[in-house]
Amino acid sequence: MRDVTMDYPFAGLQRVNIAIAHQSFTLLRFVILQLIKIAPTVGDRQMRAAHAFVLLLLGQTMQVHGATRTVDFSSDAVGQPPTGFEFFYTKKIGSPGKWIVETDGSGKYVSQTEADFTRARFPVAVLTGVTAADVDLSVRFKPVGGRVDRAAGLVWRFRDEDNYYIVRANALENNVVLYKVEGGNRTDLPVKGEGRTYGKKAPVPTGQWSTLRVVTAGSLFEVHLNGVKLFEVEDKTFTQAGKVGIWTKADSVTSFDDLTVITP
């Protein structure tokens, strides 16, 4: 099976990998028919090898049900909001946030640049055209500034600005915490097997790029930072498909890049 890269209908969604299944199914059918023909004339070792090949091909074919979308902002105009996003802020508290595409000369990224000190201010940038319940969601982020907070978050099952899940990393507290926002009220959720520990401590350096990831399957959420699984959370508040996006808090000035959405 071969993979191709196609432009998604929104600028900035540059790498949408779509598995081309037709060739795989055709090849799989051909291989099975040939195995039926030669089965009486070959030994057990050859049949085991052929069987392993069929299983590999079948596994590759099944990947067509998934899709990977990575937003790298390379087609967006510097100094402007990123295309393909909607912008919200929870409970309309504080200023709405200012999401601007920036560059450091080596590449483009988006930053939330408005440093409003309102503690309960949660700006959210939600990706349009993507709705999912179960998702493997990740983003590279760089905390730049903030005296009240210095946070970067991922949002999923977003219904509206007052109802969604959020996992955030904080460079001032050096921790990662998963919350639900229900009716505009944010509540940290207990770590599976440990109770309400307020997430997990982990180094979150300022001025450096890190990667935050959450993998959701039904009511189970796995949280990863820089390739290391930190903890799991179980919750059934929001079970329906929703949108995904990125999030900050209070006066956090935070940059984001390579927002990646993998759906089953």
C-alpha positions in Angstrom: 0.0 0.0 0.0 1.2 3.5 -0.8 0.6 6.7 1.1 0.1 10.0 -0.6 0.1 13.5 0.8 -2.8 15.8 -0.3 -3.7 19.4 0.6 -6.6 19.5 2.9 -9.3 22.1 2.0 -7.9 24.6 4.6 -4.6 26.4 4.2 -2.2 25.4 6.8 -3.3 21.8 6.9 -0.4 20.8 4.7 0.1 17.1 5.5 -3.0 15.0 5.2 -1.9 11.5 4.7 -4.6 9.4 2.9 -3.9 5.7 2.5 -4.8 4.5 -0.9 -6.6 1.2 -0.2 -7.7 -0.1 -3.6 -4.2 -1.4 -4.6 -3.9 -3.2 -1.3 -7.2 -5.0 -1.5 -6.4 -6.0 -5.1 -3.0 -7.3 -4.2 -4.4 -9.1 -1.1 -7.1 -10.9 -3.2 -4.4 -11.9 -5.8 -2.1 -13.3 -3.1 -4.9 -15.3 -1.4 -5.9 -16.8 -4.7 -2.3 -17.8 -5.5 -1.9 -19.4 -2.1 -5.0 -21.5 -2.7 -3.5 -22.7 -5.9 0.0 -23.6 -4.6 -1.0 -24.8 -1.1 -0.8 -28.6 -2.1 2.7 -28.2 -3.6 4.7 -26.2 -0.9 6.0 -27.1 2.5 5.0 -25.8 5.9 7.9 -23.3 6.1 6.9 -21.6 2.8 3.2 -21.5 3.9 4.1 -19.9 7.2 6.1 -17.3 5.4 3.2 -16.6 3.0 0.8 -16.5 5.9 2.9 -13.9 7.6 3.0 -11.8 4.4 -0.8 -11.9 4.1 -1.2 -10.7 7.8 1.2 -7.9 7.2 -0.6 -6.8 4.0 -4.0 -7.0 5.8 -2.7 -4.9 8.7 -1.5 -2.3 6.3 -4.8 -2.3 4.4 -6.7 -1.8 7.7 -4.9 1.5 8.2 -7.2 3.2 5.6 -9.7 3.8 8.3 -7.5 6.4 9.9 -6.3 9.8 8.9 -3.4 12.0 10.0 -3.6 15.8 9.8 -0.7 18.1 10.7 -1.0 21.8 10.8 2.4 23.5 10.5 1.2 27.0 9.5 3.7 27.1 6.6 1.1 28.6 4.2 -0.2 31.2 6.6 0.8 34.9 6.5 3.1 36.1 9.2 1.4 38.7 11.4 -2.1 37.4 10.7 -4.3 34.9 12.6 -3.9 31.3 11.3 -6.4 30.1 8.7 -8.6 27.1 9.4 -9.3 28.0 13.1 -12.1 29.5 15.2 -11.3 31.5 18.3 -13.1 31.4 21.6 -12.6 32.3 25.3 -14.3 30.5 28.1 -17.1 32.3 29.9 -16.1 35.5 28.0 -13.8 36.3 31.0 -10.9 38.7 30.3 -9.8 39.5 26.8 -10.5 37.1 23.9 -6.8 36.4 23.1 -4.7 37.2 20.1 -3.5 34.3 17.9 -0.9 35.4 15.4 1.4 33.5 13.0 5.1 34.3 13.7 8.4 33.1 12.3 11.9 32.7 13.7 13.5 32.4 10.2 13.5 28.6 10.2 9.8 28.1 10.2 6.3 29.5 11.0 4.3 28.8 14.1 1.3 30.4 15.9 1.5 32.3 19.2 -1.1 33.5 21.7 0.4 37.0 22.3 -2.1 38.8 24.5 -0.8 39.0 28.1 -4.0 39.6 30.1 -3.5 39.0 33.8 -7.0 37.8 34.4 -6.5 34.4 36.2 -9.7 32.7 34.9 -9.1 33.7 31.3 -8.9 30.7 28.8 -8.4 31.6 25.1 -9.0 28.7 22.8 -8.2 28.2 19.1 -10.2 25.4 17.6 -9.5 23.6 14.3 -12.3 23.8 11.8 -13.4 20.8 9.8 -12.2 18.2 12.4 -14.7 16.5 14.7 -13.8 13.3 16.6 -14.4 11.5 19.9 -11.4 9.3 19.9 -8.2 10.9 18.8 -4.4 10.9 19.1 -3.7 14.6 19.5 -0.3 16.3 19.9 1.4 19.7 19.5 4.8 21.2 19.9 4.7 24.2 22.2 7.1 26.8 23.6 6.3 28.8 26.8 7.5 32.3 26.1 6.3 34.5 29.0 3.7 35.0 31.7 3.9 36.0 35.4 0.4 34.7 36.5 0.7 31.6 34.3 2.8 30.1 31.5 0.6 27.4 30.1 0.1 25.4 26.9 -2.9 23.1 26.4 -4.7 20.7 24.1 -8.5 20.7 23.8 -10.7 17.8 22.6 -14.4 16.9 22.5 -15.0 20.7 22.3 -18.7 21.4 22.3 -18.5 25.1 22.8 -16.3 27.5 24.7 -17.7 26.4 28.0 -17.7 22.6 27.6 -14.6 20.6 26.7 -11.6 18.6 27.9 -8.2 20.2 28.3 -4.8 18.9 29.2 -2.2 21.6 29.9 1.5 21.8 30.7 2.7 24.7 32.9 6.2 26.1 32.9 5.8 28.0 36.2 4.5 25.0 38.1 6.4 22.3 36.2 3.4 20.0 36.0 0.8 18.6 33.6 -2.8 18.5 34.5 -6.0 17.2 32.8 -9.3 19.0 33.4 -12.8 19.1 32.2 -14.5 22.5 31.6 -18.2 22.0 32.2 -20.6 25.0 32.1 -17.5 27.2 32.0 -16.1 25.8 35.3 -12.7 24.1 35.2 -12.2 21.0 37.3 -9.0 18.9 37.5 -9.6 15.2 37.1 -8.1 12.4 39.3 -5.2 10.4 38.0 -6.2 6.8 37.4 -5.0 4.6 40.3 -3.8 7.6 42.3 -6.7 9.9 42.9 -6.8 13.7 42.8 -3.1 14.4 42.7 -3.4 17.6 40.5 -1.8 15.8 37.6 1.9 15.0 37.6 5.0 16.9 38.1 7.2 17.2 35.0 9.9 19.6 33.7 8.3 22.2 31.4 11.1 24.5 30.3 10.5 28.1 29.3 11.9 29.2 25.9 12.3 25.6 24.6 10.0 23.5 22.4 8.3 20.5 24.1 5.6 18.1 22.8 2.3 17.5 24.6 0.1 14.6 23.6 -3.1 13.0 24.6 -4.6 9.8 23.3 -8.3 9.3 23.9 -10.3 6.1 23.6 -13.8 6.2 25.0 -13.6 7.3 28.7 -9.8 6.7 28.9 -7.3 9.5 28.3 -3.5 8.9 28.2 -1.2 11.9 28.7 2.3 12.2 27.4 5.0 14.8 27.5 8.1 14.7 25.3 7.5 11.1 24.5 7.0 9.9 28.0 3.6 8.7 29.3 2.8 10.5 32.5 -0.6 9.3 33.6 -4.1 8.2 32.6 -7.5 9.7 33.5 -11.0 8.2 33.1 -14.1 10.4 32.8 -17.4 10.1 31.1 -18.6 13.7 31.2 -18.3 14.3 27.4 -18.7 11.2 25.3 -19.7 12.6 21.9 -17.4 13.7 19.1 -16.2 17.3 19.3 -13.6 19.6 17.9 -9.9 19.8 18.8 -7.6 22.7 19.4 -5.0 24.6 21.5 -5.4 26.6 24.7 -3.7 29.0 27.0 -4.4 30.7 30.4 -4.3 34.1 31.9 -1.2 36.1 30.7 0.5 33.1 29.1 2.4 34.0 25.9 2.8 30.6 24.2 3.9 29.4 20.8 2.5 26.3 19.1 3.5 24.3 16.0 2.8 21.0 14.3 -0.6 20.4 15.7 -1.2 16.8 14.7 -4.6 15.0 14.8 -4.8 11.2 14.2 -8.3 9.8 14.0 -9.1 6.0 14.0 
